[in-house]
Amino acid sequence: MKRTTVLKSAAVLGALSLTLAACGGSSETAASSAAPAASSAAPSAAASEAATAATAACKIGTMLPQTGNLAFLGPPEFAGVDLAVQQINAAGGVLGSPLENLTGDSGDTSTDIASQTADSHIAAGVSAIIGAASSGVSLTVIDKITGAGVIHFSPANTSPTLSDYADNGLYFRTAPSDLFQGAVLGSLMLDAGVEKAGILALDDAYGTGLADALDANFTAGGGTVSEKIIYNPQAAEFSAEVGKLKASKPGAIAVIGFEESVKIIQELIKQGIGPDKVPLYLVDGNLSQQAFAELPEGIMVGTKGTLPGAAATTELQGELLAVNPELTDFSYAAEAYDAVNLIALGMVVAQSCDGAAIAAALQSVSKDGEPCTDFASCKTLLDAGTDINYEGQSGPVEFADNGDPSIATMGVYTYEANDKYVPLLDEFVTGAVPTS
């Protein structure tokens, strides 16, 4: 796969050294006051037994979308959490007790559901809250969660705003900042020969952040952005925004949004610039196996999109389907699975359910040790006094000091039908995640 200058510009991408791969990792995290590097090896058996005797069962809580404009991402994320908890408890749990998992909804930014869920989980004494999927939602509750000494760990947040957020060292994520997705998406468009692109992005931390990253990288590679339109995702219709974009005569269109993307694409089709006329590019927020099924038959064929993380393996898909047989999409399931395993391994190393103690161990279990890929094998190494390096289902998970993944994989997918997208494995990109 040829790489354009959008991925070669040192000024734009800094240390982004990309290599082609069929698997890798992704994460969005901010732990501004990370603890010094420490061994991930578990303490002695005697110390472990003493700590276990004094420790009640550890709890985690989910704050993932059962409702709202990202509800389509909820099922795979919940399945990833549930699968990890099942496997952890089958391996003996943590600190001598089963890991408890409390379920909760995140809603979206138009509701107060996430705040209510956070209050409930904090009152129940959870060590960590998994979620939200939406960066905008996470930003509404991050102060409440981290201020309570609880780890805030998202499997899907990608807004760069969260990288340097003041979070007491308690915010982590297993999806990379959109500085990475913007670079890969810009390169994808340039490699396809796009010279002039239009951008439609929803007005929140995720939408504007990714739109800015795409704009910067596409123009750095020699492209021109004809229009960058930020829209209200709650709007009833988008004729004015699409009309303005059409007037700029783009050679391709990137839509950065959530479920409202269906209405936008319907309007693109109505105004004669649908994906059968002008190449369309999607992102993780709207890449869906179901959302576009009712559009004119075959109109999405050839549309490409980006999604952080490695493609779910056949084995993982089978395990997730055993948890939820109705799954049709696996977006961010691996990241959710990895988040729970990392937290549980942090509990083992810290010998504690305390959020700050677990956070201090998360960096050490993610790198510079013996590689292991699931809780049971990692715990066996820890029990033997061996430092570990958890290599997740979403790819390499190596936390930087701020809690973001320092290495990640970005997947590239294409639609074979309106209701089916598939990975283009030879176009997946793995590399260092840029920080600015």
WOLIN-V962830 format. One record per pair of residues at least 24 apart in sequence whose ideal C-beta (glycine too) atoms are under 10 Angstrom apart, sorted by the first residue. I is the first residue (numbers start at 0). GAP is how many residues later the second one is. Records with the same first field share a line. If there is no record, write none. Layout:
# WOLIN-V962830
I=GAP, GAP
This chain:
# WOLIN-V962830
0=186, 187, 190, 411, 423, 425, 426, 427, 428
1=185, 188, 189
2=184, 187, 188, 218, 426
3=182, 183, 184, 185, 186, 187, 188, 213, 214, 216, 217, 218, 219
4=181, 182, 185, 212, 215, 216, 217, 218
5=176, 177, 178, 179, 180, 181, 182, 183, 184, 185, 208, 210, 211, 212, 213, 214, 215, 216, 217
6=176, 177, 179, 180, 181, 183, 184, 210, 213, 214, 422, 424
7=179, 212, 213
8=174, 207, 208, 211, 212
10=205, 209
11=167, 170, 171, 174, 201, 204, 205, 207, 208, 209, 422, 424
12=166, 167, 169, 170, 173, 174, 203, 204, 207, 418, 419, 420, 421, 422, 423
13=165, 418, 419, 420, 421, 422
14=391, 416, 417, 418, 419, 420, 421
15=163, 164, 167, 168, 201, 413, 415, 416, 417, 418, 419
16=390, 413, 414, 415
17=162, 165, 166, 169, 392, 411, 412, 413, 414
18=390, 409, 410, 411, 412
19=405, 406, 407, 408, 409, 410, 411
20=289, 374, 375, 388, 389, 404, 405, 407, 408, 409, 410
21=288, 289, 387, 389, 401, 403, 404, 405, 406, 408
22=286, 287, 288, 290, 311, 368, 370, 371, 372, 373, 386, 388, 402, 405, 407
23=152, 284, 285, 286, 287, 368, 370, 371, 372, 373, 381, 383, 384, 385, 386, 387, 404, 405, 406, 407
24=149, 150, 151, 283, 284, 285, 309, 310, 313, 341, 366, 367, 368, 369, 370, 371, 372, 373, 380, 381, 382, 383, 384, 405, 408
25=129, 130, 132, 147, 148, 149, 150, 151, 154, 155, 258, 281, 282, 283, 284, 306, 308, 309, 312, 366, 368, 369, 370, 371, 379, 381, 382, 383, 384, 385, 404, 407
26=126, 127, 128, 129, 130, 131, 145, 146, 147, 148, 149, 150, 281, 282, 308, 311, 312, 315, 339, 365, 367, 368, 369, 370, 371, 372, 373, 376, 377, 378, 379, 380, 381, 406
27=107, 110, 126, 127, 128, 129, 130, 131, 132, 133, 134, 135, 143, 144, 145, 146, 147, 148, 149, 150, 152, 178, 280, 307, 375, 376, 377, 380, 405
28=123, 124, 125, 128, 133, 134, 136, 138, 141, 142, 143, 144, 145, 146, 147, 148, 310, 333, 370, 371, 373, 374, 375, 376, 377
29=108, 112, 116, 122, 124, 127, 129, 130, 131, 132, 133, 134, 135, 136, 137, 139, 140, 141, 142, 143, 147, 370, 371, 372, 373, 374
30=115, 120, 121, 134, 136, 137, 138, 139, 140, 141, 142, 328, 329, 331, 332, 368, 369, 370, 371, 372, 373
31=114, 131, 132, 133, 134, 135, 136, 137, 138, 139, 369, 370, 371
32=133, 134, 135, 136, 137, 323, 326, 327, 368, 369, 370
33=135, 136, 138, 325, 326, 328, 329, 365, 366, 367, 368, 369
34=134, 321, 322, 324, 325, 326, 327, 328, 329, 366
35=324, 327, 328, 365
36=323, 326, 327, 330, 331, 364
37=311, 312, 322, 323, 325, 326, 327, 349
38=310, 322, 325, 326, 329, 330, 343, 346, 347, 348, 349
39=305, 306, 308, 309, 321, 322, 323, 324, 325, 326, 327, 328, 329, 330, 338, 341, 342, 346, 347, 348, 349, 350
40=307, 308, 323, 324, 328, 329, 340, 341, 342, 343, 344, 345, 346, 347
41=303, 306, 307, 308, 309, 337, 339, 340, 341, 342, 343, 344, 345, 346
42=305, 306, 307, 308, 339, 342
43=341
44=338, 340
46=304
47=47, 48, 300, 303, 334, 335
48=47
49=301
50=44, 45, 299, 300, 301
51=42, 43, 44, 45, 299
52=42, 43
53=41, 297, 298
54=39, 40, 41, 42, 292, 296, 297, 298, 299
55=39, 41, 44, 69, 297
56=36, 37, 38, 39, 40, 41, 42, 43, 68, 296
57=35, 36, 37, 39, 40, 41, 42, 67, 68, 69, 70, 285, 286, 289, 290, 294, 295, 296, 300
58=40, 41, 42, 43, 62, 65, 66, 67, 68, 69, 294
59=24, 25, 39, 40, 41, 42, 61, 66, 67, 68, 69, 70, 90, 91, 93, 279, 280, 283, 284, 287, 293
60=39, 40, 41, 42, 43, 56, 57, 59, 60, 61, 63, 64, 65, 66, 67, 68, 69, 70, 84, 89
61=39, 40, 41, 42, 43, 44, 55, 59, 64, 66, 67, 68, 69, 70, 93, 274, 278
62=39, 40, 41, 42, 43, 44, 50, 51, 52, 53, 54, 55, 57, 58, 63, 66, 67, 68, 69, 70, 74, 75, 78, 82, 89, 90, 91
63=39, 40, 41, 42, 50, 53, 65, 66, 67, 68, 69, 70, 73, 90, 91, 92, 268, 272
64=40, 41, 42, 43, 48, 49, 66, 67, 68, 69, 72, 91, 193
65=37, 38, 39, 40, 41, 47, 51
66=38, 39, 40, 41, 44, 46
67=37, 38, 39, 40, 41, 42, 43, 45, 46, 64, 65, 66, 69, 190, 191
68=38, 39, 40, 41, 64, 65, 67, 68, 133, 135, 164, 165, 188, 189, 190, 191, 192, 216, 217
69=36, 37, 38, 62, 63, 64, 66, 67, 86, 136, 188, 189, 215, 216, 262
70=34, 35, 36, 37, 62, 187, 188
71=61, 186, 187, 213, 214, 215, 216, 217, 218, 219, 256, 257, 259
72=33, 59, 60, 61, 82, 83, 185, 211, 212, 214, 215, 256, 258, 259, 260, 263
73=31, 32, 57, 59, 258
74=245, 248, 249, 251, 252, 253, 254, 255, 256, 258
75=79, 80, 236, 241, 244, 247, 248, 251, 252, 253, 254, 255, 256, 257, 258, 259, 260, 261
76=29, 53, 54, 55, 56, 77, 78, 79, 253, 254, 255, 256, 257, 258, 259, 260, 262
77=25, 52, 53, 242, 245, 246, 249, 255, 258
78=240, 241, 242, 243, 244, 245, 246, 247, 248, 251, 254, 257, 258
79=50, 75, 94, 232, 236, 239, 240, 243, 244, 250, 251, 252, 253, 254, 255, 256, 257, 258, 259, 260, 261, 313, 314
80=49, 50, 74, 242, 252, 255, 256, 258, 259
81=238, 241, 242, 254, 255, 258
82=233, 236, 237, 239, 240, 241, 250, 251, 253, 254, 257, 258, 310
83=46, 239, 252, 253, 254, 255, 256, 257, 258, 259, 260, 290, 291, 309
84=238, 252, 255, 256, 259, 290
85=233, 236, 237
86=232, 250, 253, 254, 257, 287, 288, 289
87=252, 253, 255, 256, 257, 259, 260, 286, 287, 288, 291
88=255, 286
89=285, 286
90=253, 283, 284, 285, 286, 287, 288, 289
91=283, 284, 287
92=251, 254, 282, 286
93=33, 249, 250, 251, 252, 253, 254, 257, 259, 281, 285
94=249, 252, 253, 255, 256, 257, 258
96=256
98=28, 241, 244, 245, 248, 254, 276
99=24, 25, 26, 27
100=25, 29, 239
101=24, 27
103=25, 26, 27, 28
104=26, 27
105=25, 26, 27, 28, 31, 32, 34, 35, 48
106=25, 27, 30, 33
107=24, 25, 26, 28, 29, 96, 125, 126, 150, 151
108=25, 26, 27, 28, 30, 31, 95, 96, 97, 124, 125
109=27, 123, 124
110=26, 29
111=28, 29
112=24
113=24, 25, 26, 27, 30, 31
114=25, 26, 29, 30
115=25
116=24
117=24, 26, 27, 30, 32, 34
118=25, 26, 29
120=24, 27, 29
121=25, 26, 27, 28
122=25
124=25, 228
125=24, 25, 227, 229
126=24, 216, 217, 219, 220, 223, 225, 226, 227, 228, 229, 230, 231, 232
127=24, 25, 42, 44, 211, 212, 214, 215, 216, 218, 219, 225, 227, 230, 231, 234
128=24, 25, 41, 226
129=24, 25, 44, 205, 206, 209, 210, 213
130=24, 25, 26, 205, 208
131=24, 25
132=24, 25, 42, 73, 125, 151, 152, 198, 199, 202, 203
133=24, 25, 70, 71, 72, 124, 151
134=24, 25, 26, 27, 38, 40, 42, 43, 69, 70, 71, 72, 74, 75, 150
135=25, 66, 67, 68, 69, 70, 71, 72, 97, 122
136=67, 68, 69
137=24, 27, 33, 35, 67, 68
138=26, 65, 66, 67
141=24, 25, 26, 28, 29
142=24, 25
144=25, 26, 210
145=24, 25, 209, 210, 213
147=207
148=205, 206, 207, 208, 210
149=204, 205, 206, 208, 209
150=188, 191, 192, 195, 203, 204, 205, 207, 208, 211, 252
151=203, 207, 251
152=182, 183, 185, 186, 187, 189, 190, 193, 205, 206, 209, 250
153=178, 181, 182, 185
154=153, 154, 176, 177, 178, 179, 180, 181, 182, 183, 184, 185, 239
155=50, 128, 129, 152, 153, 175, 176, 179, 180, 183
156=48, 49, 178, 247
157=24, 47, 48, 51, 52, 55, 125, 126, 127, 150
158=45, 46, 47, 48, 49, 50, 51
159=45, 46, 48, 49, 50, 52, 53, 244, 274, 275, 276
160=44, 45, 47, 48
161=43, 44, 47, 240, 241, 242
162=237, 239, 240, 241, 270, 272, 273
163=238, 240, 271, 272
164=237, 238
166=192, 235, 236
167=187, 188, 191
168=186, 187, 190, 191, 193, 194, 232, 233, 234
169=185, 186, 188, 189, 192, 233
170=188, 231, 232, 233
171=167, 170, 171, 174, 186, 187, 190, 191, 194, 225, 227, 230, 231, 232, 233
172=135, 162, 166, 226, 230, 231, 232
173=134, 135, 158, 160, 161, 162, 163, 164, 165, 166, 167, 168, 192, 218, 219, 220, 221, 223, 225, 230, 231, 234
174=109, 132, 133, 134, 157, 160, 161, 164, 219, 229, 230, 233
175=132, 133, 219, 228, 229, 230, 231, 232, 233, 234, 255, 256, 257, 258
176=32, 33, 36, 131, 225, 227, 228, 231, 256, 257, 258, 259
177=27, 28, 29, 30, 31, 32, 33, 34, 35, 36, 78, 105, 106, 128, 130
178=30, 31, 33, 34, 37, 38, 225, 254, 255, 256, 257
179=33, 37, 126, 128, 224, 225, 227, 228, 229, 230, 249, 251, 252, 253, 254, 255
180=28, 29, 32, 33, 36, 75, 102, 103, 125, 126, 127, 227, 229, 248, 252
181=27, 28, 29, 30, 31, 32, 33, 34, 35, 36, 72, 74, 101, 124, 228, 252
182=30, 31, 33, 34, 35, 37, 38, 227, 246, 248, 250, 251
183=29, 30, 33, 122, 124, 224, 225, 226, 227, 228, 243, 244, 245, 247
184=25, 28, 29, 32, 33, 69, 71, 96, 97, 98, 119, 120, 121, 225, 227
185=27, 28, 29, 30, 31, 32, 33, 34, 35, 37, 68, 95
186=30, 31, 34, 119, 223, 225, 240, 242
187=30, 64, 66, 93, 116, 117, 118, 222, 224, 236, 239, 241
188=25, 28, 29, 32, 34, 62, 63, 64, 65, 90, 92, 115
189=27, 28, 30, 31, 32, 33
190=30, 236
191=59, 60, 87, 89, 112
192=58, 59, 86
193=24, 27, 29, 30, 56, 57, 58, 59, 60, 84, 85, 87
194=27, 28, 29, 31, 55, 56, 57
195=27, 28, 29, 30, 31, 52, 53, 54, 55, 56
196=26, 27, 28, 29, 30, 31, 51, 53, 54, 55, 56, 57, 81, 82, 84
197=27, 28, 29, 30, 31, 44, 46, 47, 48, 49, 50, 51, 52, 53, 54, 55, 56, 57, 70, 75, 80
198=26, 27, 28, 29, 30, 31, 46, 51, 53, 54, 55, 56, 57, 82
199=27, 28, 29, 30, 31, 38, 41, 42, 44, 45, 53, 54, 55, 56, 57, 61, 64, 65, 67, 68
200=27, 28, 29, 30, 32, 53, 54, 55, 56, 82, 84
201=28, 29, 30, 31, 32, 33, 53, 54, 55, 56, 58, 59, 62, 83, 84
202=26, 27, 28, 29, 30, 31, 32, 54
203=26, 28, 29, 53, 54, 81
205=50, 51, 52, 77, 78, 79
206=24, 26, 49, 50, 51, 76, 78
207=48
208=47
209=44, 46, 47, 73, 74, 75, 96
210=43, 45, 72
212=43, 221
213=40, 42, 67, 69, 92
214=39
216=217
217=34, 36
222=28, 29
223=24, 26, 27
224=25, 29
225=24, 25, 26, 27
226=26
227=26, 28
229=26
230=24, 25, 26, 29, 33
231=28
232=24, 25, 26, 27, 28, 30, 31
233=26
234=25, 28, 29
235=27
236=26, 27, 29, 30
237=25, 26, 27, 28, 29, 30, 33
238=28, 31, 32
239=27
240=26
241=24, 25, 26, 27, 28, 29, 31
242=24, 28, 30
244=26, 28, 33
245=25, 26, 27, 32
248=24, 29
249=28, 29
250=27, 28
251=26, 27, 28, 29, 52
252=24, 25, 26, 27, 28, 29
253=25, 26, 27, 28, 29, 51, 52
254=25, 26, 27, 28, 30, 31, 48, 50
255=25, 26, 27, 28, 29, 30
256=25, 26, 28, 29
257=27, 28, 30, 33
258=26, 27, 29, 32
259=25, 26
260=24, 25, 26, 27, 30, 31
261=24, 26, 29, 30, 31, 32, 33
264=26, 27, 30, 34, 35, 38
265=26, 28, 29, 30
267=31
268=26, 27, 30
273=25, 26, 29
274=24, 25, 26, 27, 28, 29, 140, 143
275=24, 25, 26, 27
278=24, 25
279=24, 25, 135
280=24, 25
281=24, 25, 131, 133, 139
282=24, 25
283=24, 25, 47, 48, 126, 127, 129
284=46
286=42, 44, 124, 126, 128, 134
287=40, 41, 43, 131, 133
288=38, 39, 40, 41, 42, 126, 128, 129, 130, 131, 132
289=38, 39, 128, 129, 130
290=38, 127, 128
291=123, 125, 126, 127, 128, 129
292=124, 125, 126, 127
293=124, 125
294=123, 124
295=122
296=120, 121
297=117, 118, 119, 120
298=116, 118, 119
299=114, 115, 116, 117, 118, 119, 120, 121
300=113, 114, 115, 116, 117, 119
301=112, 113, 114
302=110, 111, 112, 115, 118
303=108, 109, 110, 111, 117, 120, 123
304=106, 107, 108, 109, 110, 116
305=104, 105, 106, 107, 121, 122, 123
306=24, 25, 102, 103, 104, 105, 106, 114, 116, 121
307=24, 26, 27, 86, 87, 97, 100, 101, 102, 103, 125
308=24, 25, 26, 29, 83, 84, 85, 86, 99, 100, 101, 102, 119
309=24, 25, 82, 83, 84, 85, 86, 98, 99, 100, 101, 113, 115, 118, 120
310=84, 98, 100, 101, 102, 111, 112, 113, 114, 117
311=25, 81, 82, 99, 111
312=80
314=78
315=77, 78
318=74
319=73
327=91, 92
328=92
330=80, 82
331=62
332=60, 61
333=58, 59, 60, 61
334=57, 58, 59, 60, 62, 70
335=57, 58
336=37, 38, 55, 56, 57
337=28, 35, 52, 53, 54, 55, 56, 57, 59, 67
338=53, 55, 58
339=35
340=24, 31, 32, 33, 34, 35, 37, 38, 49, 51, 52, 56
341=24, 33, 36, 48, 50, 55, 57
343=31, 34, 35
344=27, 30, 33, 34, 36, 37, 43, 45
345=44
347=27, 30, 31, 34, 35, 40
348=29, 30, 33, 38, 39
358=40, 44
361=28, 35, 37, 41
362=35, 36, 37, 38, 40, 43
363=24, 25, 35
364=24, 25, 32, 34
365=24, 25, 26, 30, 31, 32, 33, 34, 39, 40
366=24, 29, 30, 31, 32, 33, 39, 40
367=30
370=25
394=33, 35
395=34
397=34, 35
399=32, 33, 35
401=33
403=29, 31
404=27, 28
405=26, 27, 29
406=24, 25, 26
407=24, 25
